[in-house]
Amino acid sequence: MDVEAFVAVHGDEWDELAALLRRRRLSSTEADRLVLLYQRAATHLSQVRSAAPDPVLLSRLSTLVAGARNRLTGAREPLWRDLARFAVVSFPAALWRLRWWTAAVTASFLLVSSATAAWVAGDPAVVAAMGAPEELRRYVDEDFAAYYSEDPAGSFAARVWTNNAWIAAQCVALGITGGWVVLVLVNNALAVGTAAGLMLAFDRGGVFFGLILPHGLLELTAVFVAAAAGLKLFWAWVEPGPRPRSRAIAEEGRALVTVALGLVVVLAVSGVLEGFVTPSPLPTWARVGIGAAALGAFLAYGGVLGRRAVAAGETGDLRPEQAGDVRPVAG
């Protein structure tokens, strides 16, 4: 093979292929042309390898063919880009779309827990039925506060994270049932309300809120988000809207996974707060302030980045090329 003659005959096609690869977007005609030139370049590369293995020409054609193949089949993005997109786009978008569901879950939880606390604190008979006077006194004076400091902070934080992640996982995994999410929320609201009512009945309300709020603000919000995501999936099954039910469940289910993965990090942060900040010797206002700052940062994160992402068309679902084709729906 005469390499110079081969280059003279096909060089213009290779230059055209290189020019197409440098463009960010291609028209349909240009995309068709790219496919044709890629096929020809692949053939030329095979011919050069077998007949005239010129190293310079082999390098040029190999680069062109590899670039065209990646352009046509989709090159895999680096892992750090996937993680960055998840943190900046996907997770915030899912949070923003859940904002009203989360608000409704939060309001319902506070209503049940507040009513329970008022009932327990306001009825001595209810308090008396909860245990012997000396046991209750020991609980409000010692045991409640000791719970946060009796174990090493690191192991306690890990245990708390595991427990909270398990609660959130139940809301995620069984969200489509609807009823299980409600049961989890009611049980936790009753538990929080009962503890609050008992502490208030013994004039230990300051101790209760001083120990609950530093970590509970972020921790409970994360649980509320998980519950909201589960209920939204359930509602997609009940009322899918204009989408086919299978498509609605698939889209909301994938967004639910996005929420679950993001909440792993959020609950880890709340676990650190519960393990290290809640039992710390800092004054109550400082501990509560740290918890409020953590919650504020989370809300700002979901509000600012989430609103921007949703405005750009993001939903927390996979990108179209990853989610696959969907059946068109009339109307």
C-alpha positions in Angstrom: 0.0 0.0 0.0 1.2 3.5 -0.9 0.6 5.3 2.4 0.9 8.8 0.9 -1.6 8.0 -1.9 -4.0 6.5 0.7 -3.8 9.6 2.8 -4.3 11.8 -0.2 -7.4 9.9 -1.2 -9.1 9.7 2.2 -7.5 12.5 4.2 -10.4 14.9 3.5 -12.9 12.4 5.0 -10.8 12.1 8.1 -10.5 15.8 8.5 -14.3 16.1 8.2 -14.8 13.4 10.8 -12.4 15.2 13.2 -14.4 18.4 12.6 -17.7 16.7 13.4 -16.2 15.3 16.6 -15.2 18.8 17.8 -18.8 20.0 17.6 -20.9 19.8 20.8 -24.2 19.3 18.9 -25.0 17.8 15.6 -28.0 18.1 13.3 -29.6 14.9 12.1 -27.8 15.2 8.7 -24.5 15.7 10.5 -25.1 12.8 12.8 -25.8 10.5 9.7 -22.7 11.8 8.2 -20.7 11.0 11.3 -21.9 7.4 11.3 -20.9 7.1 7.6 -17.5 8.6 8.2 -16.9 6.5 11.3 -17.7 3.3 9.3 -15.3 4.3 6.6 -12.5 5.3 9.0 -12.9 2.0 10.8 -12.5 0.2 7.5 -9.4 2.3 6.6 -7.9 1.5 10.0 -8.3 -2.2 9.4 -6.7 -1.8 5.9 -3.7 0.1 7.3 -3.2 -2.4 10.1 -3.1 -5.3 7.7 -1.3 -3.8 4.7 0.9 -0.9 5.8 1.2 -0.5 9.6 2.5 3.0 9.6 2.6 4.1 13.3 1.7 7.8 12.6 -1.3 6.9 10.4 -2.4 4.1 12.8 -2.4 6.6 15.7 -4.4 9.1 13.8 -7.0 6.7 12.6 -7.2 4.9 16.0 -7.9 8.3 17.7 -10.6 9.2 15.2 -12.3 5.8 15.3 -12.3 5.7 19.2 -13.6 9.3 19.4 -16.4 8.5 16.9 -17.3 5.3 18.7 -17.6 7.1 22.0 -19.6 9.9 20.5 -22.1 7.4 19.0 -22.4 5.0 21.8 -21.9 7.5 24.7 -18.7 7.6 26.6 -19.0 6.8 30.3 -18.6 9.9 32.4 -16.1 9.8 35.3 -17.5 8.7 38.7 -16.8 12.1 40.2 -19.1 13.7 37.7 -21.9 11.3 38.5 -21.4 12.1 42.2 -21.3 15.8 41.6 -24.4 15.7 39.5 -26.2 13.7 42.2 -25.2 16.2 44.9 -25.9 19.3 43.0 -28.8 18.3 40.7 -30.5 15.0 41.3 -30.9 14.9 45.1 -31.9 18.6 45.5 -34.4 18.3 42.6 -36.0 15.3 44.4 -36.2 17.2 47.6 -37.8 20.2 46.0 -40.4 18.1 44.3 -41.2 16.6 47.7 -41.5 19.9 49.6 -45.3 20.0 50.0 -45.4 16.3 50.8 -42.7 16.8 53.4 -44.6 19.8 54.9 -47.8 17.7 55.2 -45.9 14.8 56.9 -44.2 17.3 59.2 -47.4 19.0 60.2 -49.2 15.6 60.8 -46.3 14.3 62.9 -46.2 17.5 65.0 -50.0 17.4 65.5 -50.0 13.8 66.7 -46.9 14.2 69.0 -48.1 17.5 70.4 -51.6 16.1 71.2 -50.0 13.1 72.8 -47.7 15.3 74.9 -50.5 17.5 76.0 -52.6 14.5 77.0 -49.8 12.8 79.0 -48.7 16.0 80.7 -52.2 17.1 81.5 -53.5 13.9 83.0 -51.9 12.6 86.2 -53.7 9.3 85.8 -51.9 8.7 82.5 -48.6 9.5 84.1 -49.3 7.2 87.0 -50.2 4.3 84.6 -46.8 4.6 83.0 -44.8 3.2 86.0 -44.0 3.5 89.7 -43.3 7.1 90.9 -39.7 6.3 91.7 -39.1 4.8 88.3 -40.6 7.8 86.5 -38.6 10.1 88.7 -35.4 8.3 87.8 -36.3 8.4 84.1 -36.8 12.2 84.0 -34.0 13.0 86.3 -31.3 10.6 85.1 -32.1 8.1 82.5 -33.3 10.4 79.8 -30.2 12.5 79.8 -27.9 9.5 80.4 -29.1 7.8 77.2 -27.1 10.3 75.2 -23.8 10.0 77.1 -23.6 6.4 78.5 -21.8 5.0 75.5 -18.7 6.3 73.6 -19.7 9.1 71.2 -18.5 7.3 68.1 -20.3 4.0 68.7 -23.4 5.8 69.8 -23.5 7.9 66.7 -23.1 4.8 64.5 -25.9 3.0 66.4 -28.2 6.1 66.0 -27.4 6.3 62.3 -28.2 2.7 61.8 -31.5 3.0 63.7 -32.6 6.1 61.8 -31.5 4.7 58.5 -33.6 1.6 59.2 -36.6 3.8 59.9 -36.1 5.7 56.6 -35.4 2.5 54.7 -38.8 1.1 55.8 -40.5 4.3 54.5 -38.6 3.8 51.2 -38.9 0.1 50.7 -42.5 -0.2 51.8 -43.6 3.2 50.6 -45.8 1.9 47.9 -48.0 0.2 50.5 -48.9 3.6 52.0 -50.2 2.2 55.2 -46.8 1.1 56.5 -45.4 4.6 56.2 -48.4 6.0 58.2 -47.8 3.3 60.8 -44.1 4.2 61.2 -44.9 7.9 61.5 -47.7 7.4 64.0 -45.6 5.1 66.2 -42.7 7.5 66.2 -45.0 10.5 66.9 -46.6 8.7 69.8 -43.2 7.8 71.2 -41.9 11.3 71.0 -45.1 12.8 72.3 -45.2 10.4 75.3 -41.6 11.2 76.2 -42.2 14.9 75.9 -45.4 14.7 78.0 -43.7 12.7 80.7 -40.8 15.2 80.9 -43.3 18.1 80.9 -45.3 16.5 83.7 -42.2 16.6 85.9 -41.2 20.1 84.8 -38.3 18.8 82.8 -39.4 20.3 79.5 -36.2 22.3 79.2 -34.1 19.2 79.5 -36.2 17.4 76.9 -36.0 20.0 74.3 -32.4 20.8 75.1 -31.5 17.2 74.3 -33.9 16.5 71.5 -33.5 19.6 69.3 -29.7 19.6 68.6 -30.0 16.4 66.5 -33.8 16.0 66.2 -34.3 18.9 64.0 -32.3 17.4 61.1 -33.0 13.8 62.1 -36.7 14.0 62.1 -36.7 16.2 58.9 -34.8 13.4 57.1 -37.4 10.8 58.3 -40.2 13.1 57.1 -38.6 13.4 53.7 -38.3 9.6 53.5 -41.9 9.2 54.5 -43.0 11.9 52.0 -41.1 10.0 49.2 -42.8 6.8 50.1 -46.2 8.3 50.2 -45.6 10.0 46.9 -44.8 6.7 45.3 -48.0 5.2 46.8 -50.0 8.1 45.3 -48.4 7.5 41.9 -49.9 4.1 42.1 -53.3 5.3 43.2 -53.5 8.4 41.0 -50.9 8.3 38.2 -52.4 11.2 36.3 -51.9 11.3 32.6 -49.0 8.9 32.8 -49.5 5.1 32.5 -49.5 3.7 36.0 -46.3 1.6 35.3 -44.5 4.6 34.0 -45.5 6.8 37.0 -44.4 4.1 39.5 -41.1 3.7 37.7 -40.3 7.4 37.5 -41.3 8.0 41.2 -39.5 4.9 42.2 -36.3 5.9 40.7 -36.6 9.4 42.3 -37.3 7.6 45.6 -34.0 5.8 45.3 -32.3 9.1 44.8 -33.9 10.4 48.0 -32.8 7.3 49.9 -29.2 7.6 48.8 -29.1 11.3 49.7 -30.7 10.7 53.1 -27.9 8.2 54.0 -25.6 11.2 54.2 -28.1 13.5 56.0 -28.8 10.9 58.6 -25.0 10.3 59.1 -24.7 14.1 59.9 -27.6 13.9 62.4 -26.0 10.8 63.9 -22.8 12.8 64.4 -24.8 15.6 66.0 -26.5 13.2 68.4 -23.3 11.5 69.3 -21.1 14.5 69.8 -23.1 17.7 70.1 -26.2 16.6 72.1 -24.3 15.2 75.1 -21.5 17.8 74.9 -21.0 20.3 77.8 -21.9 23.2 75.5 -24.7 25.5 76.8 -28.2 24.6 75.6 -28.5 27.6 73.3 -25.2 26.6 71.6 -26.3 23.0 71.1 -29.7 23.9 69.8 -28.1 26.6 67.6 -25.8 24.0 66.0 -28.8 21.8 65.3 -30.8 24.7 63.9 -27.9 25.7 61.7 -27.6 22.1 60.3 -31.4 22.1 59.5 -31.1 25.5 57.9 -28.2 24.4 55.7 -30.2 21.3 54.6 -33.3 23.4 53.8 -31.3 26.0 51.9 -29.5 23.2 50.0 -32.8 21.6 48.9 -34.5 25.0 48.4 -31.8 26.8 46.3 -30.3 24.0 44.3 -33.5 22.0 44.1 -35.6 24.9 42.8 -32.9 25.7 40.2 -32.7 22.0 39.1 -36.5 21.6 38.8 -36.7 24.8 36.8 -34.2 23.3 34.4 -36.4 20.3 33.9 -34.8 17.9 36.5 -37.0 15.6 38.6 -34.5 13.5 40.5 -35.0 10.7 38.1 -32.3 9.2 35.8 -31.4 11.1 32.7 -33.4 10.0 29.6 -30.6 8.1 28.1 -30.2 6.1 31.3 -33.9 5.6 32.0 -34.7 4.2 28.6 -37.5 4.8 26.2 -41.0 5.6 27.3 -44.3 5.0 25.5 -45.8 8.3 24.2 -49.1 9.3 25.9 -51.8 11.1 24.1 -53.1 14.4 25.7 
